[in-house]
Amino acid sequence: MTADPLDFTACAELVRRGDMPRFRAAMAAPVAARRVLLPLYAFNLQVARAPWVTKEAMIAEMRLQWWRDALAEIAAGGMVRRHEVVTPLAAVLDRTSAEELDELVLARRWDIYREPFEDEAAFRQHLDHTAGHLLRAAVRGLGGTPGAEIGDAGFALGLANWLRAVPALEAAGRVPLVDGRPEAVQALAQEGLDRLRAARRAGVAAEARPAMISLWQVEGVLRRAARDPRRVADGALEPSPFRDRLGLVITAVTGRW
């Protein structure tokens, strides 16, 4: 099924309304790359929202299952349901990415319930299956081959976004961190910085660089958390608007993420 140009417009509008950082990153990418990034980001937004739009666990499970069924259709390579996000998404994903994004959907079941992560390994798997798999799918969709460097970058991106979300998750009755002590948070943020630097040293192919624009805020967020982990609970990890705009421009122009 061929995607209608209106589908891409719909994806862009969904991301603009619901995930402004990724919308800005996509719009800073070349036009051709946006046709890969916007369906992926719209999918991610719809799945991330699914557990929060209802207090009924069964309904939330059904919403996530709908996306799992859509991804199974894409992975099978046959007919895919007509939908403003699913249809353009099918043009972006190969079988591997569809199967990995199924793990992303499964990871979002954590948001339905109030149980904490079983252990540190479960927390890290959550970051990898959400931010990591989304970044891998973007790299593949752009023609790259994700390796260990994308796993490192995905960890740093997922951790930065997670630390920013801690106050909202706690307010919603969730337990977002396995160990919330300041020294543990500081060590986690420092690990994120170390893995970000390792990913930079390894580098990515030119065709994959538009996917990496979404990391433009990561170093600053993790630096602030590492310097003063109390800023995580206070929700004080955001950059100034000026530095944020400048950082995005520099990343888009130079390719340094």
Backbone as CSV, one residue per row, in Angstrom:
resi,resn,N_x,N_y,N_z,CA_x,CA_y,CA_z,C_x,C_y,C_z
1,MET,0.834,-1.198,0.000,0.000,0.000,0.000,0.872,1.254,0.000
2,THR,0.577,2.169,-0.918,1.355,3.397,-1.033,0.839,4.443,-0.053
3,ALA,1.761,5.078,0.650,1.374,6.107,1.606,0.918,7.356,0.874
4,ASP,-0.155,7.933,1.352,-0.665,9.194,0.836,0.185,10.327,1.418
5,PRO,0.509,11.363,0.623,1.247,12.493,1.193,0.572,13.086,2.423
6,LEU,-0.754,12.967,2.476,-1.467,13.474,3.648,-1.105,12.689,4.907
7,ASP,-0.686,11.424,4.733,-0.267,10.644,5.891,0.960,11.263,6.547
8,PHE,1.905,11.721,5.736,3.107,12.329,6.290,2.772,13.652,6.985
9,THR,1.819,14.374,6.410,1.363,15.599,7.059,0.728,15.287,8.402
10,ALA,-0.069,14.214,8.442,-0.709,13.808,9.695,0.329,13.384,10.724
11,CYS,1.341,12.632,10.289,2.411,12.227,11.206,3.141,13.445,11.758
12,ALA,3.452,14.380,10.884,4.153,15.589,11.315,3.333,16.353,12.344
13,GLU,2.022,16.451,12.126,1.169,17.194,13.045,1.062,16.480,14.389
14,LEU,0.982,15.155,14.362,0.956,14.395,15.615,2.223,14.647,16.428
15,VAL,3.372,14.570,15.765,4.636,14.755,16.474,4.772,16.202,16.937
16,ARG,4.339,17.141,16.111,4.420,18.560,16.502,3.621,18.824,17.768
17,ARG,2.439,18.240,17.856,1.578,18.483,19.013,2.022,17.711,20.249
18,GLY,2.633,16.530,20.055,2.871,15.674,21.203,4.315,15.414,21.577
19,ASP,5.270,15.724,20.692,6.685,15.441,20.981,7.525,16.505,20.287
20,MET,7.513,17.694,20.847,8.178,18.820,20.206,9.683,18.618,20.021
21,PRO,10.412,18.023,20.989,11.852,17.820,20.739,12.116,16.972,19.496
22,ARG,11.389,15.880,19.333,11.618,15.045,18.150,11.088,15.728,16.892
23,PHE,10.040,16.506,17.021,9.562,17.249,15.850,10.637,18.224,15.383
24,ARG,11.242,18.941,16.309,12.286,19.896,15.946,13.482,19.178,15.331
25,ALA,13.826,18.011,15.890,14.943,17.245,15.334,14.628,16.781,13.913
26,ALA,13.401,16.320,13.677,13.028,15.857,12.336,13.035,17.007,11.343
27,MET,12.546,18.159,11.760,12.478,19.296,10.849,13.849,19.891,10.572
28,ALA,14.831,19.578,11.421,16.209,20.011,11.166,16.935,19.053,10.230
29,ALA,16.316,17.911,9.937,16.915,16.912,9.048,16.581,17.223,7.602
30,PRO,17.319,16.678,6.647,16.973,16.849,5.229,15.551,16.362,4.961
31,VAL,14.931,16.942,3.947,13.528,16.638,3.648,13.316,15.140,3.443
32,ALA,14.210,14.486,2.704,14.045,13.059,2.442,14.069,12.248,3.735
33,ALA,14.901,12.649,4.692,14.994,11.927,5.957,13.724,12.075,6.780
34,ARG,13.037,13.189,6.616,11.807,13.391,7.391,10.764,12.334,7.065
35,ARG,10.773,11.826,5.839,9.788,10.809,5.453,10.037,9.489,6.166
36,VAL,11.232,9.330,6.718,11.544,8.173,7.566,11.271,8.505,9.028
37,LEU,11.750,9.649,9.468,11.715,9.982,10.883,10.313,10.285,11.396
38,LEU,9.528,11.020,10.643,8.221,11.435,11.162,7.266,10.264,11.385
39,PRO,7.149,9.282,10.472,6.311,8.126,10.797,6.805,7.360,12.032
40,LEU,8.123,7.231,12.182,8.667,6.546,13.354,8.349,7.301,14.629
41,TYR,8.529,8.605,14.609,8.267,9.397,15.809,6.775,9.443,16.121
42,ALA,5.937,9.466,15.096,4.491,9.432,15.328,4.080,8.096,15.937
43,PHE,4.626,7.010,15.415,4.375,5.687,16.002,4.790,5.673,17.468
44,ASN,5.998,6.125,17.754,6.506,6.114,19.121,5.593,6.912,20.048
45,LEU,5.128,8.051,19.578,4.248,8.893,20.391,2.933,8.190,20.679
46,GLN,2.339,7.579,19.659,1.058,6.904,19.849,1.176,5.743,20.829
47,VAL,2.261,4.998,20.734,2.463,3.872,21.641,2.743,4.362,23.069
48,ALA,3.571,5.405,23.188,3.890,5.939,24.515,2.646,6.491,25.206
49,ARG,1.734,7.043,24.439,0.508,7.613,25.014,-0.491,6.544,25.449
50,ALA,-0.476,5.414,24.765,-1.538,4.417,24.927,-1.807,4.035,26.390
51,PRO,-0.783,3.807,27.217,-1.080,3.418,28.601,-1.637,4.551,29.465
52,TRP,-1.538,5.802,28.988,-1.895,6.941,29.824,-3.260,7.545,29.504
53,VAL,-3.888,7.115,28.429,-5.150,7.734,28.022,-6.349,7.096,28.699
54,THR,-6.121,6.063,29.498,-7.202,5.403,30.213,-6.674,4.864,31.533
55,LYS,-7.560,4.771,32.524,-7.193,4.174,33.804,-7.498,2.683,33.826
56,GLU,-8.126,2.189,32.774,-8.475,0.782,32.682,-7.321,0.005,32.044
57,ALA,-6.706,-0.872,32.830,-5.544,-1.616,32.337,-5.884,-2.447,31.104
58,MET,-7.069,-3.044,31.086,-7.436,-3.890,29.951,-7.531,-3.081,28.663
59,ILE,-8.085,-1.876,28.754,-8.195,-1.031,27.563,-6.804,-0.616,27.083
60,ALA,-5.927,-0.270,28.036,-4.554,0.091,27.661,-3.851,-1.086,26.994
61,GLU,-4.051,-2.286,27.533,-3.460,-3.476,26.918,-3.985,-3.667,25.490
62,MET,-5.263,-3.433,25.291,-5.850,-3.581,23.963,-5.270,-2.567,22.986
63,ARG,-5.040,-1.357,23.449,-4.454,-0.329,22.587,-3.033,-0.728,22.156
64,LEU,-2.264,-1.246,23.097,-0.919,-1.688,22.750,-0.962,-2.900,21.827
65,GLN,-1.915,-3.798,22.047,-2.023,-4.969,21.187,-2.355,-4.578,19.755
66,TRP,-3.143,-3.516,19.590,-3.467,-3.034,18.236,-2.184,-2.688,17.488
67,TRP,-1.250,-2.040,18.157,0.008,-1.681,17.520,0.882,-2.910,17.279
68,ARG,0.824,-3.872,18.190,1.564,-5.113,17.963,1.033,-5.834,16.722
69,ASP,-0.278,-5.855,16.572,-0.878,-6.504,15.402,-0.458,-5.791,14.120
70,ALA,-0.419,-4.455,14.163,-0.008,-3.692,12.978,1.448,-3.992,12.621
71,LEU,2.306,-4.064,13.625,3.713,-4.375,13.372,3.878,-5.797,12.844
72,ALA,3.055,-6.723,13.322,3.121,-8.095,12.806,2.765,-8.135,11.327
73,GLU,1.802,-7.323,10.907,1.447,-7.240,9.491,2.614,-6.699,8.676
74,ILE,3.280,-5.678,9.205,4.428,-5.108,8.491,5.551,-6.137,8.392
75,ALA,5.822,-6.834,9.499,6.899,-7.830,9.504,6.615,-8.969,8.531
76,ALA,5.331,-9.318,8.380,4.962,-10.427,7.494,5.126,-10.066,6.026
77,GLY,5.100,-8.774,5.711,5.319,-8.338,4.339,4.113,-8.439,3.432
78,GLY,2.932,-8.675,3.999,1.716,-8.761,3.184,0.889,-7.490,3.280
79,MET,-0.413,-7.666,3.294,-1.310,-6.532,3.409,-1.184,-5.903,4.796
80,VAL,-1.193,-4.580,4.812,-1.089,-3.825,6.065,-2.305,-2.931,6.179
81,ARG,-2.867,-2.854,7.366,-4.062,-2.032,7.586,-3.834,-0.581,7.187
82,ARG,-4.898,0.043,6.687,-4.817,1.456,6.299,-4.950,2.327,7.536
83,HIS,-3.933,3.162,7.764,-3.926,4.023,8.948,-2.928,5.141,8.686
84,GLU,-3.208,6.328,9.178,-2.369,7.484,8.860,-0.941,7.353,9.369
85,VAL,-0.700,6.537,10.385,0.662,6.294,10.863,1.184,4.951,10.369
86,VAL,0.357,3.914,10.437,0.809,2.571,10.065,1.207,2.505,8.596
87,THR,0.434,3.148,7.727,0.711,3.061,6.291,2.083,3.630,5.934
88,PRO,2.427,4.857,6.342,3.788,5.335,6.038,4.858,4.595,6.835
89,LEU,4.503,4.094,8.007,5.470,3.334,8.797,5.884,2.064,8.061
90,ALA,4.932,1.446,7.380,5.224,0.212,6.647,6.259,0.435,5.553
91,ALA,6.328,1.657,5.024,7.310,1.964,3.982,8.699,2.197,4.556
92,VAL,8.795,2.334,5.875,10.051,2.664,6.543,10.725,1.427,7.123
93,LEU,9.932,0.472,7.609,10.460,-0.627,8.400,10.797,-1.851,7.565
94,ASP,11.908,-2.498,7.892,12.155,-3.852,7.409,11.679,-4.812,8.497
95,ARG,11.826,-6.104,8.256,11.331,-7.095,9.214,12.016,-6.949,10.581
96,THR,13.335,-6.750,10.561,14.063,-6.638,11.826,13.555,-5.476,12.652
97,SER,13.373,-4.321,12.018,12.894,-3.152,12.752,11.472,-3.361,13.262
98,ALA,10.612,-3.981,12.455,9.242,-4.245,12.901,9.241,-5.145,14.130
99,GLU,10.109,-6.150,14.131,10.172,-7.056,15.274,10.757,-6.361,16.503
100,GLU,11.747,-5.502,16.308,12.294,-4.766,17.443,11.283,-3.770,17.995
101,LEU,10.523,-3.129,17.121,9.522,-2.185,17.610,8.383,-2.897,18.329
102,ASP,8.174,-4.164,18.024,7.226,-4.946,18.820,7.715,-5.029,20.263
103,GLU,9.021,-5.180,20.454,9.575,-5.168,21.814,9.399,-3.804,22.465
104,LEU,9.470,-2.728,21.663,9.199,-1.389,22.193,7.778,-1.317,22.741
105,VAL,6.818,-1.839,21.984,5.425,-1.820,22.439,5.282,-2.617,23.733
106,LEU,5.896,-3.784,23.795,5.827,-4.599,25.005,6.431,-3.864,26.199
107,ALA,7.522,-3.133,25.959,8.153,-2.388,27.053,7.216,-1.343,27.627
108,ARG,6.323,-0.807,26.809,5.403,0.231,27.269,4.324,-0.305,28.206
109,ARG,4.236,-1.630,28.358,3.311,-2.178,29.339,3.697,-1.752,30.749
110,TRP,4.977,-1.415,30.953,5.407,-0.946,32.280,4.599,0.271,32.707
111,ASP,4.214,1.096,31.760,3.488,2.323,32.086,2.048,2.053,32.526
112,ILE,1.532,0.879,32.246,0.149,0.575,32.621,0.032,0.319,34.115
113,TYR,1.047,-0.279,34.679,0.983,-0.750,36.063,1.928,0.059,36.954
114,ARG,1.878,-0.182,38.255,2.634,0.630,39.204,3.809,-0.106,39.828
115,GLU,4.070,-1.326,39.372,5.183,-2.067,39.924,6.509,-1.434,39.503
116,PRO,7.474,-1.381,40.414,8.800,-0.874,40.026,9.515,-1.886,39.146
117,PHE,10.623,-1.461,38.553,11.447,-2.391,37.787,11.970,-3.476,38.729
118,GLU,12.025,-4.686,38.208,12.466,-5.812,39.031,13.885,-5.619,39.519
119,ASP,14.750,-5.114,38.646,16.139,-4.895,39.009,16.763,-3.945,37.988
120,GLU,18.043,-3.692,38.162,18.750,-2.770,37.269,18.744,-3.270,35.833
121,ALA,18.860,-4.591,35.661,18.855,-5.156,34.311,17.531,-4.887,33.608
122,ALA,16.428,-4.965,34.329,15.120,-4.702,33.734,14.999,-3.234,33.331
123,PHE,15.526,-2.340,34.142,15.517,-0.919,33.813,16.317,-0.645,32.543
124,ARG,17.497,-1.235,32.451,18.336,-1.017,31.290,17.716,-1.619,30.029
125,GLN,17.071,-2.762,30.177,16.387,-3.345,29.027,15.258,-2.433,28.562
126,HIS,14.578,-1.801,29.499,13.499,-0.878,29.136,14.041,0.264,28.282
127,LEU,15.151,0.844,28.693,15.744,1.934,27.915,16.156,1.447,26.528
128,ASP,16.754,0.261,26.467,17.218,-0.257,25.184,16.047,-0.576,24.263
129,HIS,14.981,-1.144,24.798,13.855,-1.544,23.961,12.993,-0.362,23.538
130,THR,13.109,0.758,24.225,12.343,1.948,23.840,13.228,2.880,23.006
131,ALA,14.068,3.660,23.653,14.921,4.611,22.920,15.884,3.903,21.980
132,GLY,16.458,2.796,22.421,17.432,2.094,21.588,16.824,1.531,20.321
133,HIS,15.716,0.833,20.444,15.081,0.242,19.264,14.564,1.319,18.309
134,LEU,14.042,2.411,18.852,13.556,3.483,17.977,14.713,4.074,17.174
135,LEU,15.849,4.281,17.824,17.011,4.839,17.127,17.538,3.855,16.087
136,ARG,17.566,2.574,16.410,18.004,1.568,15.434,17.088,1.559,14.212
137,ALA,15.790,1.637,14.444,14.848,1.643,13.324,15.063,2.865,12.441
138,ALA,15.348,4.011,13.058,15.597,5.222,12.280,16.856,5.069,11.435
139,VAL,17.908,4.517,12.021,19.160,4.319,11.284,18.949,3.368,10.110
140,ARG,18.258,2.247,10.355,17.984,1.311,9.255,17.125,1.953,8.179
141,GLY,16.110,2.693,8.599,15.221,3.321,7.629,15.936,4.304,6.727
142,LEU,17.013,4.898,7.252,17.803,5.857,6.472,18.892,5.175,5.644
143,GLY,19.007,3.855,5.770,19.984,3.123,4.975,21.246,2.746,5.703
144,GLY,21.305,2.982,7.025,22.484,2.626,7.795,22.377,1.247,8.405
145,THR,23.444,0.844,9.063,23.493,-0.452,9.748,23.842,-0.193,11.206
146,PRO,22.880,-0.293,12.103,23.168,0.018,13.506,24.054,-1.028,14.156
147,GLY,25.071,-0.549,14.865,25.967,-1.422,15.602,25.974,-1.054,17.067
148,ALA,27.044,-1.405,17.757,27.138,-1.146,19.189,27.070,0.347,19.496
149,GLU,27.550,1.166,18.564,27.526,2.614,18.807,26.102,3.142,18.924
150,ILE,25.164,2.543,18.195,23.766,2.977,18.291,23.161,2.509,19.608
151,GLY,23.599,1.340,20.088,23.165,0.908,21.409,23.630,1.867,22.488
152,ASP,24.883,2.324,22.402,25.400,3.292,23.371,24.650,4.620,23.269
153,ALA,24.454,5.096,22.039,23.747,6.365,21.848,22.301,6.251,22.321
154,GLY,21.665,5.119,22.038,20.289,4.920,22.470,20.159,4.891,23.981
155,PHE,21.142,4.282,24.656,21.131,4.289,26.120,21.211,5.713,26.644
156,ALA,22.135,6.507,26.104,22.297,7.886,26.558,21.030,8.693,26.300
157,LEU,20.440,8.529,25.115,19.217,9.255,24.781,18.068,8.825,25.687
158,GLY,17.898,7.519,25.845,16.817,7.030,26.685,16.978,7.468,28.129
159,LEU,18.209,7.435,28.630,18.453,7.838,30.010,18.180,9.320,30.209
160,ALA,18.642,10.149,29.280,18.393,11.588,29.401,16.902,11.880,29.425
161,ASN,16.150,11.263,28.530,14.700,11.491,28.506,14.033,10.942,29.760
162,TRP,14.534,9.811,30.236,13.948,9.208,31.437,14.172,10.083,32.664
163,LEU,15.386,10.597,32.821,15.665,11.457,33.968,14.815,12.719,33.924
164,ARG,14.556,13.221,32.740,13.693,14.402,32.615,12.253,14.075,33.026
165,ALA,11.861,12.820,32.840,10.482,12.421,33.122,10.260,11.985,34.566
166,VAL,11.317,11.878,35.360,11.193,11.347,36.717,10.135,12.074,37.551
167,PRO,10.108,13.408,37.603,9.086,14.056,38.429,7.658,13.710,38.003
168,ALA,7.400,13.669,36.701,6.053,13.349,36.225,5.695,11.902,36.536
169,LEU,6.653,10.990,36.388,6.385,9.583,36.685,6.109,9.389,38.177
170,GLU,6.874,10.053,39.019,6.642,9.944,40.453,5.291,10.541,40.835
171,ALA,4.919,11.644,40.213,3.618,12.258,40.494,2.471,11.346,40.085
172,ALA,2.718,10.482,39.088,1.695,9.546,38.627,1.712,8.237,39.415
173,GLY,2.520,8.172,40.466,2.542,6.994,41.315,3.477,5.897,40.864
174,ARG,4.363,6.196,39.901,5.326,5.200,39.432,6.628,5.309,40.235
175,VAL,7.434,4.244,40.145,8.759,4.241,40.765,9.765,4.148,39.622
176,PRO,10.250,5.283,39.120,11.017,5.266,37.872,12.451,4.783,37.988
177,LEU,13.044,4.843,39.180,14.454,4.482,39.324,14.612,3.326,40.296
178,VAL,15.475,2.407,39.946,15.759,1.272,40.832,16.449,1.773,42.096
179,ASP,17.359,2.711,41.935,18.081,3.308,43.059,18.061,4.818,42.873
180,GLY,17.263,5.491,43.678,17.099,6.927,43.524,18.025,7.766,44.381
181,ARG,18.970,7.133,45.067,19.917,7.911,45.868,20.743,8.836,44.961
182,PRO,21.065,10.045,45.453,21.813,10.991,44.617,23.082,10.406,44.021
183,GLU,23.830,9.627,44.802,25.080,9.079,44.284,24.826,8.046,43.184
184,ALA,23.699,7.324,43.284,23.364,6.349,42.244,22.931,7.055,40.969
185,VAL,22.141,8.118,41.115,21.705,8.890,39.950,22.902,9.541,39.277
186,GLN,23.813,10.053,40.068,25.019,10.675,39.519,25.836,9.667,38.719
187,ALA,26.001,8.466,39.267,26.761,7.430,38.571,26.069,7.024,37.272
188,LEU,24.755,6.948,37.301,24.003,6.578,36.105,24.174,7.645,35.023
189,ALA,24.070,8.916,35.418,24.241,10.003,34.452,25.650,9.996,33.872
190,GLN,26.640,9.722,34.705,28.019,9.676,34.216,28.204,8.526,33.247
191,GLU,27.570,7.383,33.524,27.643,6.273,32.581,27.028,6.661,31.242
192,GLY,25.909,7.382,31.303,25.291,7.847,30.063,26.232,8.730,29.262
193,LEU,26.943,9.633,29.945,27.909,10.489,29.265,29.041,9.668,28.661
194,ASP,29.522,8.693,29.401,30.617,7.854,28.902,30.187,7.081,27.660
195,ARG,28.964,6.563,27.665,28.504,5.790,26.512,28.202,6.706,25.323
196,LEU,27.773,7.931,25.597,27.575,8.897,24.521,28.911,9.201,23.846
197,ARG,29.939,9.393,24.640,31.257,9.684,24.091,31.803,8.488,23.316
198,ALA,31.541,7.285,23.805,31.985,6.090,23.086,31.298,5.994,21.730
199,ALA,30.017,6.328,21.693,29.283,6.300,20.425,29.835,7.341,19.456
200,ARG,30.181,8.499,19.978,30.753,9.543,19.118,32.094,9.109,18.541
201,ARG,32.910,8.467,19.380,34.216,8.017,18.886,34.058,6.988,17.774
202,ALA,33.072,6.122,17.921,32.837,5.102,16.897,32.294,5.737,15.620
203,GLY,31.433,6.752,15.770,30.869,7.442,14.621,29.765,6.652,13.949
204,VAL,29.044,7.328,13.065,27.991,6.691,12.281,28.188,7.066,10.817
205,ALA,27.630,6.249,9.949,27.714,6.523,8.510,26.941,7.797,8.178
206,ALA,27.315,8.440,7.093,26.706,9.714,6.714,25.200,9.605,6.563
207,GLU,24.725,8.491,5.997,23.289,8.378,5.760,22.493,8.277,7.054
208,ALA,23.154,7.861,8.153,22.456,7.701,9.426,22.434,8.967,10.263
209,ARG,23.186,9.975,9.864,23.329,11.162,10.715,22.024,11.889,11.009
210,PRO,21.059,11.954,10.083,19.806,12.632,10.444,19.102,12.006,11.640
211,ALA,19.274,10.704,11.834,18.651,10.049,12.990,19.277,10.522,14.293
212,MET,20.531,10.975,14.237,21.249,11.338,15.449,20.962,12.759,15.904
213,ILE,20.274,13.528,15.077,19.938,14.898,15.494,19.098,14.878,16.760
214,SER,18.327,13.809,16.962,17.469,13.720,18.151,18.266,13.676,19.446
215,LEU,19.594,13.531,19.360,20.424,13.499,20.571,20.962,14.868,20.955
216,TRP,20.486,15.921,20.303,21.164,17.203,20.503,21.085,17.706,21.952
217,GLN,20.100,17.298,22.723,19.973,17.766,24.105,20.644,16.841,25.115
218,VAL,21.070,15.669,24.683,21.435,14.606,25.616,22.628,14.983,26.495
219,GLU,23.702,15.456,25.896,24.895,15.737,26.695,24.602,16.755,27.786
220,GLY,23.892,17.818,27.457,23.599,18.840,28.452,22.757,18.306,29.597
221,VAL,21.738,17.528,29.281,20.879,16.954,30.325,21.685,16.056,31.255
222,LEU,22.495,15.175,30.681,23.273,14.248,31.499,24.357,14.966,32.291
223,ARG,24.948,15.988,31.719,25.946,16.773,32.461,25.315,17.420,33.693
224,ARG,24.130,18.007,33.513,23.463,18.656,34.646,23.107,17.632,35.724
225,ALA,22.651,16.449,35.303,22.302,15.409,36.276,23.537,14.896,36.996
226,ALA,24.659,14.771,36.288,25.886,14.278,36.908,26.471,15.304,37.882
227,ARG,26.373,16.579,37.528,26.911,17.625,38.409,26.081,17.765,39.682
228,ASP,24.767,17.708,39.533,23.889,17.897,40.688,22.671,16.994,40.525
229,PRO,22.742,15.756,41.007,21.638,14.808,40.803,20.317,15.240,41.429
230,ARG,20.362,16.199,42.361,19.104,16.691,42.939,18.229,17.392,41.895
231,ARG,18.847,17.824,40.797,18.082,18.481,39.747,17.117,17.525,39.062
232,VAL,17.370,16.219,39.160,16.468,15.237,38.556,15.114,15.300,39.242
233,ALA,15.093,15.160,40.561,13.836,15.202,41.310,13.170,16.562,41.208
234,ASP,13.972,17.610,41.059,13.423,18.972,40.980,12.911,19.319,39.585
235,GLY,13.140,18.450,38.615,12.726,18.754,37.247,13.481,19.925,36.657
236,ALA,14.763,20.017,36.987,15.571,21.179,36.587,16.698,20.781,35.650
237,LEU,16.400,19.930,34.678,17.434,19.472,33.745,17.371,20.159,32.392
238,GLU,16.371,20.990,32.168,16.194,21.589,30.852,17.209,22.703,30.605
239,PRO,17.686,22.846,29.375,18.591,23.952,29.039,17.819,25.246,28.892
240,SER,18.548,26.343,28.842,17.896,27.611,28.543,17.400,27.584,27.096
241,PRO,16.327,28.308,26.773,15.828,28.306,25.399,16.884,28.700,24.373
242,PHE,17.735,29.668,24.720,18.761,30.103,23.767,19.756,28.985,23.501
243,ARG,20.273,28.363,24.566,21.257,27.293,24.396,20.632,26.108,23.669
244,ASP,19.356,25.867,23.925,18.677,24.757,23.269,18.587,24.986,21.760
245,ARG,18.176,26.183,21.366,18.082,26.502,19.930,19.447,26.446,19.268
246,LEU,20.447,27.009,19.943,21.800,27.016,19.383,22.325,25.589,19.232
247,GLY,22.072,24.751,20.232,22.541,23.373,20.172,21.944,22.607,19.012
248,LEU,20.663,22.832,18.750,20.017,22.151,17.628,20.608,22.607,16.305
249,VAL,20.833,23.891,16.158,21.414,24.415,14.919,22.810,23.829,14.697
250,ILE,23.615,23.796,15.751,24.978,23.281,15.624,24.959,21.804,15.235
251,THR,24.076,21.047,15.865,23.985,19.617,15.560,23.554,19.409,14.113
252,ALA,22.542,20.155,13.680,22.032,19.980,12.321,23.059,20.375,11.270
253,VAL,23.819,21.445,11.548,24.769,21.956,10.553,26.063,21.141,10.524
254,THR,26.560,20.790,11.705,27.855,20.120,11.764,27.762,18.600,11.798
255,GLY,26.601,18.074,12.170,26.458,16.635,12.318,27.025,16.110,13.628
256,ARG,27.497,17.006,14.502,28.041,16.572,15.799,26.907,16.484,16.805
257,TRP,26.667,15.309,17.302,25.579,15.081,18.245,26.128,14.696,19.625
